[in-house]
């Protein structure tokens, strides 16, 4: 019998991609694998996720948000 309570690894519904050049620099946010738009701050991430119907309680929770190319504090290119 298999354990249905833990079907395997989960993927966060929100992915924040690496910083892109711009004025101001921005990151692309994906929700459920679809591009939602550009974000320039942690607040933008929360608003964009909410607009996509996803509530985020903790930006540091890897089950909620996948940060690519930096973390929630990375908003400029290095």
N, C-alpha and C positions, 0 to 999 in steps of 0.2 A: 504494500500500500504506500502511496506517495504522500508527502506532506504538502497539502494544498495551501497551507498558511504561508509558506515560503516557496513560491514557484520558481525562484531563481533570481539572478541579479536584476535589479530594476534600473531604469534609466530616468534621470531627471527630466521633467517636462520642459524645463527652461535651460537653454544653453546660451551663454554669453561668449561671443567669439572675440578674437584678439583686437587690440586697438588699431584703428585705421587712421591714416592721416586726414586731417581736415581742420577747419577752423570753426568750432573746436574739434579736437580729435574725438572719435566716437567708436562705439563697438556695436556690432550687429547682434540683435537678440532674436533667438529662435524659440518658438513655443510649439511643442509637439512636432518638431522637425520642420516647421514652416517659418520662414522669415517673417518677423513681426515688424521690425523697423530698427532705426538707429537709437542708441541710448548713450547718454553722456555722463551719467551718474548713477549711484545706487538707487536714488529715488526714481529715476527714469525706469530702472529695471522693475521696481515694484509696481509702478503705474502701468507699464506695458504688459506685465504678467497679469495684473488685475483686468486689464482691457481684454486679454485673451481668455479670461475666465479662470485664471489660476491664482490662488492665494499662496503667497510665500510668507512663512512665519520666521524663517531664519536664513539669511543670505549665505551663511557659512555651512549650511546643511548640504552635503554632497548628494543626498537623495532628492533635494529640491532644486538645486541650481548647479550646473556644470560650468565652471569658469575655464576658458581656454586662453592661454597666453597671458595669464596673470590672474589675480584675485579681485575681490570686490573693491580694492583700493587702487587698482591699476587703470588709469584713465589717460595716460600719455605714453607715447612710444619711447622705448629706451634705446 
